[in-house]
Structure formats: structure tokens, C-alpha cells
Amino acid sequence: MTVPTSPITANAPVPNVTAPAGSLTWRRLRQNKALLAGGGILLLIVLIAIFAPWIAPHDPYFQDLAHRTAPPVWYEKGTWLHPLGTDQLGRDYMSRLFYGARISLLIGISVALISGLIGTALGMAAGYFGGRVDMFVSFLVTTRLSMPVILVALATVAIVGGSLWVVILVLGFLKWDRFAVVMRSATQQVRSLEYVAAAQSAGASTWRIVRGEVLPNVVPHLIVIATLEAASAILLEAALSFLGLGVQPPLPSWGLMISEAKAYMFFSFWLIAIPGSALALLIFAINLAGDGLHQWLTPEDKA
């Protein structure tokens, strides 16, 4: 038996039931496994770096030559007094590992900020104005790409002298090219969109258009490049410290810890394995979190 339907009921609009914006954002965040995993690991490392003075069991600079190269607690002769053992000078390895997270994060964030400011300014100027500005920026990028980063950094640090801030400044002024290339391409795409043309027709200034219309729409690309460059800067600092031209003793840099332990790698393997594993975990977390942030912020995922 068919139930008759009145014209009013048949033509009634279907109610538009949509979830609140906050609920959709939270649901998309929970579905983003890369961001949750990478962000969780990165947050843990950041917390360790921040609270290192309170959670480190010993002074990272205190030397106890009577307990040199003590093994970690999972070895037969290991003790809970030094859970990760001690280095060749008897310094507590867990404490140096915690303080080393500060050095790595400081270098990664500082280099990403310095190179990001330089590269973003050049790339957006080239993409928005075009013409001679684009040619000049392209010339600068080509010149920069002709110089290998590691060789220039090695030569500069060898001449000036190795220290934490010298490494940060050298890498910051050498790692801007990827920002410039990506921001140039992204700005060219955004510049041709209708809302930019509408802002230009309304008489908005160039600074207002770049700051209010172009920059917010290239932020997802900027975040991905910043995470890649931060991870790359941390690895480069570790390489420079390993060669003796980066962070200088007694600072507890993870790269320096690996360098100091290379003479003991066949006898006390943990001296290299522990900071090497921490360095690999940090790089993995930064790249994973950056990829997850890009997926979360791109307009395609918001549809």
C-alpha cells in the first residue's frame, strides 16, 4: 500500500544538517595520523629540552673520571645512577642528551627563521612583481645553488671559527634558496586568482595585497619548506660538529657527542648509538609533523 504524499511534504526542502566548524576541524585533526604521530614525538622532545634543568639527573658538564664510559642500565654493569651511562670524561649521558635537544632545536628553529625570512621575501617579490625583479631573484638563486652548502659552511666556519651562533648565521644565510623557489611559484599562482584582481581593482596597496591576500594562501607551502629546512639544518650542524667545526666543547650537541665517541665505537657502541638515534628520531618527527601540517592546512583537505 502506497502512502500518498502531499505536495507540501514532497516539495519541502531537506534540512541542511552540518557539523560545526570546530567539530570538523577536530575530526580532520584526529584523522591526520602523520601530524598526530610526528607532533607527539616532537612535543615530547621539546618538553624534554625545556625542562632539561629539572629532569636531568646530573650536571651535563660535571666530569667524573673514575666512572668513564660506564655502560647504560640495560648492560650487566650498568647502574641507575647513570641510566644511559657516561661518556669518555665521565659525564652523565642522559643529562647531556637532554641538554643536547636544546642545541638541536635552537639551531633548527633559528636557521628556519633566518632563511625563511630571506627566501620568502625574495620569492614573493619575484612572484608578485615579475619582470626585472624576477630575473634578479632568479640570478641570486642560481648563484646560491652553484655553491655547495656543506663546502661553503666548512670554509666559512674554518675561517671565522666554530661556535653555536656562527653555525646558525652561516646556515641561515645559506639555506634560503628553497624558500625563494617555492614562494615564487606559489605567489605566481595566487597572484592570478580573482580575489587578488578584485583587491587591485578596489585600490588596495601592494603591501596590503601581499600581506592580506597572498601571504595567507602560501603559508601551507611555507610550513612544509620550514620543516624540511629545519631538519636539514640540524643534520648539517651535526655534520659540522662531527668534523670539529660546529658547536664547540663542552656544549652537549648531539653531533659533537657522536664525534667525541667515534674513537670508542668498537668498544662502547652506545656512545654513538644513543645520540645518533635521538638525532634520527628528531629529524623523523619534524618531517612527519611538517607533512601532516601541510595536509591539514591545504584547501583541498578543507573541502
Residue pairs with C-beta under 8 A, 6 or more apart in sequence:
19 27
28 296
28 301
28 302
29 35
29 36
29 296
30 36
32 292
32 295
32 296
33 292
34 288
34 289
34 291
34 292
34 295
35 288
35 289
35 291
35 292
35 293
35 295
35 296
36 292
37 288
37 292
38 284
38 285
38 286
38 287
38 288
38 289
38 290
38 291
38 292
39 285
39 289
39 292
41 281
41 284
41 285
41 288
41 289
42 282
42 285
42 286
42 289
45 101
45 105
45 281
45 282
45 285
46 101
46 105
48 55
48 98
48 101
49 98
49 101
49 102
49 105
52 95
52 98
52 99
52 101
52 102
55 98
56 92
56 94
56 95
56 98
56 99
57 81
57 82
57 83
57 92
57 94
57 95
58 82
58 91
58 92
58 94
58 95
59 92
59 95
60 91
60 92
60 95
60 96
60 98
60 99
60 252
61 91
61 250
62 91
62 92
63 89
63 90
63 91
64 86
64 90
64 91
65 89
65 90
66 90
67 82
67 86
67 90
68 86
68 87
68 88
68 89
68 90
69 85
69 86
69 87
69 88
69 264
69 267
69 268
69 271
70 77
70 78
70 79
70 82
70 85
70 86
70 90
71 77
71 78
71 85
71 268
71 270
72 78
72 82
72 83
72 84
72 85
72 93
72 270
72 274
73 79
73 80
73 82
73 83
73 84
73 85
75 85
75 270
78 85
82 92
82 93
82 94
83 94
84 92
84 93
84 94
84 97
84 270
84 274
85 93
85 268
85 270
85 271
86 92
86 93
87 93
87 96
87 257
87 260
87 261
87 271
88 260
88 261
88 263
88 264
88 271
93 270
93 271
93 274
95 252
96 252
96 257
97 252
97 254
97 257
97 274
97 275
97 278
99 252
100 252
100 253
100 254
100 257
100 275
100 278
101 254
101 278
101 282
103 164
103 237
103 247
103 251
103 252
103 253
103 254
104 234
104 237
104 238
104 253
104 254
104 279
104 282
105 282
106 164
106 168
107 164
107 167
107 168
107 171
107 233
107 234
107 237
108 230
108 231
108 233
108 234
108 286
109 230
110 168
110 172
111 168
111 171
111 172
111 175
111 229
111 230
111 233
112 226
112 227
112 229
112 230
112 233
113 172
114 168
114 169
114 172
114 173
114 176
115 171
115 172
115 173
115 174
115 175
115 176
115 179
115 229
115 233
116 176
116 179
116 222
116 225
116 226
116 229
118 172
118 173
118 176
118 179
118 180
119 176
119 177
119 178
119 179
119 180
119 183
119 225
120 179
120 180
120 183
120 222
122 137
122 140
122 141
122 176
122 179
122 180
122 183
122 184
123 137
123 179
123 180
123 181
123 182
123 183
123 184
123 186
123 187
124 183
124 184
124 187
124 210
124 214
124 215
124 218
125 133
125 137
126 133
126 134
126 136
126 137
126 138
126 180
126 184
126 187
127 134
127 183
127 184
127 185
127 186
127 187
127 188
127 191
128 187
128 191
128 206
128 210
128 214
130 188
134 184
137 180
137 184
140 180
141 177
141 180
141 181
144 174
144 176
144 177
145 177
147 174
149 171
149 174
149 175
149 236
150 236
150 239
152 170
152 174
153 167
153 170
153 171
153 174
153 236
153 240
154 240
154 243
154 245
156 166
156 170
157 166
157 167
157 170
157 240
157 245
157 246
158 245
160 166
160 170
162 240
162 244
162 245
162 246
162 247
162 248
163 247
163 248
164 247
164 248
164 251
167 237
167 240
167 246
167 247
171 233
171 236
171 237
175 229
175 232
175 233
178 225
178 228
178 229
179 222
179 225
179 226
179 229
182 221
182 222
182 225
183 218
183 221
183 222
186 217
186 218
186 221
187 214
187 218
190 196
190 213
190 214
190 217
190 218
191 214
195 213
196 209
196 213
196 214
199 208
199 209
199 212
199 213
200 209
204 212
204 213
219 297
220 293
220 294
220 297
220 298
221 294
223 290
223 293
223 294
223 297
224 290
224 291
224 293
224 294
226 290
227 286
227 287
227 289
227 290
227 291
227 293
228 287
228 290
230 286
231 282
231 283
231 286
231 287
234 279
234 282
234 283
234 286
235 279
235 283
237 246
237 247
237 253
237 255
238 246
238 253
238 254
238 255
238 258
238 279
239 246
239 255
240 246
240 247
240 255
241 247
241 253
241 254
241 255
241 256
241 258
241 259
242 255
242 256
242 258
242 259
242 262
243 259
244 259
246 253
246 255
246 256
247 253
247 255
247 256
248 256
249 256
249 260
254 275
254 276
254 278
254 279
255 275
255 279
257 271
257 275
258 272
258 275
258 276
258 279
260 271
261 268
261 271
261 272
261 275
262 272
264 271
264 272
265 271
265 272
295 301
